Amino acid sequence: MKMPWSREAVRILPTKIDLTGQPWYRNALLLHVRGNGALRWETRALPPEADYYESARCLTLRSTPLLSGHFAAWETSESRLCTGWGLDTAECPELDALRETLNGGFARLEDAVPALSPLLELLPEGVYVLAESDAYPTDGDGQFFWDVPDRLKICSATALVCLVDDDYDYNYECLPPVFLYPSQRRSRLDMERVEYYRTRFQQDGSLPHGIALYVGAGGMSVLLDGHHKAAAAALLGRTLPCLTVLPLGYYRLDNPKQSACFGPIVVPVEDISGVKLPKEPWRYTKGSGPLPEGRLEDAELPEALLAAGNRYPTAEGYALVSAAEIGYPTDRELETWLTDPGLYRPQLRGALVVLRSRGDPRLKDTALRCAAVGDAHCSLKTEAFQVLAELKGDPDVEAFFIDYFVILEEPSSVHGSAQDYLTQIAHSFWD
């Protein structure tokens, strides 16, 4: 079933979004949506035991809860999320209408907007960013994205990540929306459908996409369509191509820059021409009653999918990628960084995270060369040791660790707490 594109309801604004320093986005558009608000955030009542500085919000579609949470007031604090009732209980023919475009691909992001229009019209009226990027099928805490409970649980991916080590001095890193939260009941999992998408991902040509809505905190989005695609990506150890809708979070008019923020994407207010910005974009529709209990945890997930979540970065790990402002590293970039690891430590630390998450064959050589840096107190060396310790049975890695222990036995070798920690990691290779 196809639905017409109402150009008055969904308009692409003539604004070139600057994605400099954000290589995880391939493209992004600024949209003005005159929607009906059927898909919206609602405030709910906080229970007496909740933190005073939290707010209870629920994402609903035609009054059906899709995701709930106790959201922290401060960006540096983690929020607690809870599942909803499942998209199938909300009746959303708009998603069926756009699935052909999501599965078949599109030459340009602009070409996808007509098919997305019926879904976008469900949002409240306002300005949004539609971004194309890759998402990890994980919750940012090392779990497969669908493996979340029906009760409130702290989610690390909903806050700024503080980096404190030899490369970063209390850097609070804002994550792009690369982590996913489910909106479908587990019992709707169809492994035949997963296998179909696994085959599609291994073929040449346009790749199937998912579509997600940014939660508005940290690096988390709720997946509206693409659960089977995300499961297929997990089994292959790859990312899910995803279109993410980011609502306007806030804007500043009290400084010369006058910028509007859509998660990590910043747009100059002067570039949002001809559109009246809401006075308080952070205000939500007031709902009634407490947060509803979740209903997605209604079946067991296959062990292969549960185990797949372990290979992807956590929120803390991906912060290293975000802070280094790197994308998927090319051979040339890796070789440049590896010629002077001391100069390019942030880039190499981020590269280890990305290469590991994709099962990239370049991971071993990169980790071996990073592990050979001289300073035992170096975070890059420690992280390279941890990567190598996971490559159990590899003869090259085993030879490296044997050489490491031989050097330790030499009389001139100096021991300390950092060296002892490296030794523990090296021993774990044989555990």
N, C-alpha and C positions, 0 to 999 in steps of 0.2 A: 504494500500500500504506500503510494507516494502522496506527499502533501505539498501544496504550492508554497513558494517562497514569497512572503510578504515583504517587499523591499522597504515599506514604511515601518514595519515592525522590527526588522533586523537590518541595520545599515552599517556598512564598512566605512569607517572614518578614514579620511585621507591623511593618515599619520604614519610616518615611518618610525617604528619602535627601535630604539637603539639597544641592541643586544650585546654590545661590547662588554667583555668581561664575564659573559654568561654563555659559554659555549655549549651548555647542555640543551639550549633551545635552538632548533633549526630555523624556526620562523615564528612570527607572532603578528596578530592583527588586533587593531582596536575597534571594538564594535559598540554601537549604541542600540540597545534593545528596549523596545516598548512592549514589555511582557505583561502577562496577567498575574504573575506571582503564585502560580499553582505549585511551583518548585521553589521553596523558600525556607529560610531559617526563622524559627520561632523561639522566643524566650519561654522558659518554664520556671516553676517554683523550685527553689533550692531546699533540700531537707535541712532540718536544724543542725545536723552534725557536719554539714558541708563547710568548707573554708569560706570565711566571710569575703575573701577576695576572688572567689570563683563566680562564674555565671553559668546557669544551666541553659543550654540551647539544643534545639532539635531540628534537624533538616527533614522537612516533610514534602511529600508529593501528593497533592490532593488529599491532605490531612493524614496520609499514611507515613509513619516515621521511617526514615531511611538510615539515619545515624543520629546518635545523641552524644552529649558530652558535658562534663563540668570543665569549662574553659578558664584557664588561669588569667588573671588580670595583667600579668607581666609577661613580656615576650621571652624572658629568660627562664620562666617556670613551665614545667610540662603540664599538659592538660590530660584529662581522663576521658577516654572514648568508650562508647557502647554501641553495639549493633542495633539495627532497626528491625522491621518486620519483613522486609524483602520487597523488591520492586514488583514482583508478580502480583502482590496484593494491592498495588496502587493503580493498576491498569494504565499502561503507558504506551499507547499505539505510536506515539511520536518516536520512540526508540526503534520500533520495528521499521518505521519509514526511512530511517537513516542508515540501517544496517548494511544495505547494499553498498553505499558509499564507503562506509568504514571497512568493509571486507574487500572491496574491489580496488581501493586506492584512488588517488587523485593527483593530477600533475602539479597543482599549486594549492596552497592552503585556501586561497580565495575561492577555488572551485568547489571546496567542501561546504562552504557557507550555505548555499541554497538548500542542500539536504539537511543541514543541521538546524535550519531556521525553525521548524516546528518545535524542536526541543528547546531551543534558546528562547522562544516566545513564552515558555513556561516560567521563566525567571522574572523576578521583579524588575520594573523599569530601571534602567541605569546604564552605566558604561562598564564594559567588560573587556578583558584581554582573552583572545583565543590563541593558545600557544601549541605548537607541535614540538614534541620532544620524546625522550625515552623514559619509561618508568620501570622501576624494579618491582617484581611481584612479591614484595615483602612489606612488613609493617614498620621497618626501621629498627626493630628489636631482635632481628635474627629469626623471625617467624615467617612462614609462608603467609601471604596476605589474607587468605581466607581462614586461617587458623587463629581467629580472634574470639574471645568469649562474649557471651550475651550480657555480661555484667561490666560495670565501669572498671577500666584498667588504665594505668598510667601509660602514655604513649610518648616515647622519647622523641619521635619525629615531629612533635607539635611545638617544639621550643627552639630558641636559638641554642647552638652548641658552643660551649666554652672550650677553647683550645688553649692549654697551658703546658708548654714544654720548651725545648731548646730552640724551636723555630717560631713559636707563637707566645706572646705575652698577654694572656687574658683576652684573646680575640673572641668576640661573640659572632659566630658565623650564622648568617641567615641561609637556610637551606632552600633550594628550589623544590617544587613539588614533584619529587621523584619516587615517593613511597605511596602505597595504595591501601585502601580500606574497602571491604566488600559491601555490596548492597543487595546481594542475593542469598537465599537460603542454601546451605550446603547440600541439601537433598536434591537440588536441581543440577548437581554436577553430573555430566554425561561424558564418560571417558572416550566414547566413540567420537564425540564432538571435539574433545581435546586432541585426539589423534589426527583428526582432519586438519586442525590448525597447526599441529606440529609438522605435518607434511607441507602445508602452505608456507610456513616459515623457512623451510629448507629449499623452496623453489625460487627461481629467478623471478623478477618482476616486482610489482607493487606489493607491499606487505600489508596484512590486515592491521587495523588500528583499534584501540579502545578509546573510550571517551570518559572523562572524569571531571569532577567539579572540585575545585580547590576548597579545602575545609576552612582556610583562613587563618591557620596557625602552623608555623614551621614548614615542614616539607611534605605534608600529608594531603592527599586528595581521596575523595570517595569515588570508586569506579562505578559508573552508571551502566556501561555496556563493555563487555570484553572479559568476563570471568574465565571463560574457556580458553580464550586467547592468552590470558595471563598464565593460566595453568600450563598451556603448551609451551610458552616461553620459559617457564620455570623448569620444565623437564629437559629443555634444551640448554639451560644455563645462560639464557640471553635476556635482553630487556624487551619490554613491550612498547612498540610505537604507540604513542598516545596523544590525543587532543585533549588539552586541559583548559577548562573555562575558569578564569580568575576574576572574581568580582573586585570592584574598587573597595579597598580597605579603609584608606584615609587619604587626605591630601592636606598640604601645608600652603597657606597663603601669607604666612607671617615672616617669610624670609625671601631673599632675592631669587632663590631657585624655584619656588612655587611649584612643587612637584606632587603628582598623584601616584599613589602606590598600589599596585596590584600584586600582592605577595612580594617577591623579590624584584619584580619588574617596575621600573620607575618611568613615568611619562611626564614631561613638562606640562603644566596646566594649560599654557598658551597653545599647546598642540591639540588640545581637545576643543576644537573650535566649533561653535554653533550648538553646543550641548550645555544645558544648565546642570551643574553638579549638585547633588543633594547636599543639604545643609549638614546633615549628620549621617554619613553613609554607614556608620557602625551601628545604627539603631535597627532593631529587628522587630518583626511582628510579634505582638504579645499573645502567647498561647495560654491555655488553661491547664491546670493540674501539674503534677510532677512529671519527670522524665519517664517515658514508657519503658517497659522491660524489653530487651532484645529477643528475637525469635529465629536467628539465623543458625544457631548451633544445634541443628536437628539431625545430624548424621556424622559418621566418622569419615575423615578424609584419608585417601590412600597414603601409605607410608612414603611412597616415592615423592609425592608432592610436599609432605611435611618436611622431609629431609632436604628438599631443594631450597628451602628458605635459608638454610645455613650458609650457602655460598655467597649470598648477596651482602652488600655493605649494611652496617648498622647506621643509624643517624650520626653517631660519633665518627664512624669511619668515613662516611661520605662528606662530612664537614672538611676533611682533608682535601678532597677533590674540589669542593666548592671554594675553599680558601685559596687553593693554588690556581683557580680559574682555568682549569684544563678540561678538555673534552676527551674523546677517545684517542689516545696518543698514536701518532703515526710512527713509522720506523725512523724517520728523520728526526722527529722530536726526541724519541727515546735515545738515539745515539748522541744527539747534542747534549742532553741532560747527563748522560752517563760518562761523557768525556770529562766532566767536572762535577761529580756528585756533591761536593761541598757547596758549590754555588747554586745548584739546582735541587737542593734537598726537598723543599716543599712540592715541587713538580713531581719528583720521583716518589715521594710518599703517596701523593694522590694517584700516580700511575699504578703503584702496587695494588691499591684498592680496586681500581677499575679493571686491571688485567685479571686479578683474581676473580672478580665477580663475573667475568665473561668466560672464564676457563681458557684464557688466551695462551697459546703455546709460547709466547714471548715472556711469560711470567717467570719461568725458571731462570733464564739467563739474566733477566733484569734483577731478580732477587739475589742471585749469586754475586753480581757485580756490586750491588748496593751493600751486601753483607760484608764485602771485603774492605769497606772504608775503615780507617784506622781507629776512630774515636769510639771507645766502648760505651760512652755516655750518649752517643748519638741516637736519636729516636729513629732515624732512617735505618740504622744498622739493626736495631731491635726489631723493627717491623719486618725487615727482610729476613731475619732469623725465624720469626714466627711463620712467615709464608713458606720458607724452606722446610720447616719442621712438619708441615702438612703434606709435603710431597714424599710420603713414606715409601721406601723401597727404591727410590730413584738412585742409581749408582753414582751420578755426578754429585748429588747433594750429600750422599753418604761420604764420598771422598772429601768433600769440603769440610764436613763436621769432624772427620778423623784428623785432617790436617789442623783444624782448630784446636783439638785436644792435644795434639803433639806440641803445638806452639805453647800451650798452657803449661806443659811439663818442663819447658826450658827454664833454667835458673833465672834468666833475666825477666821472666814474665811477671807482670804486676797484677795483683788481684784486688778487687774491690767489690762493692755491692752491685754496680752495674755489670761487671764481668761475671759475677756469680749468677746474676739473672740470665745473662746470655747462655751461660753454661747449663742452666736448668732447661732453657728452651732447646738447646742442642741435644740434651739427653732425651727430650720428649720425642725426638725423631724415631727412636727405637722402642718407644712405649707401645 
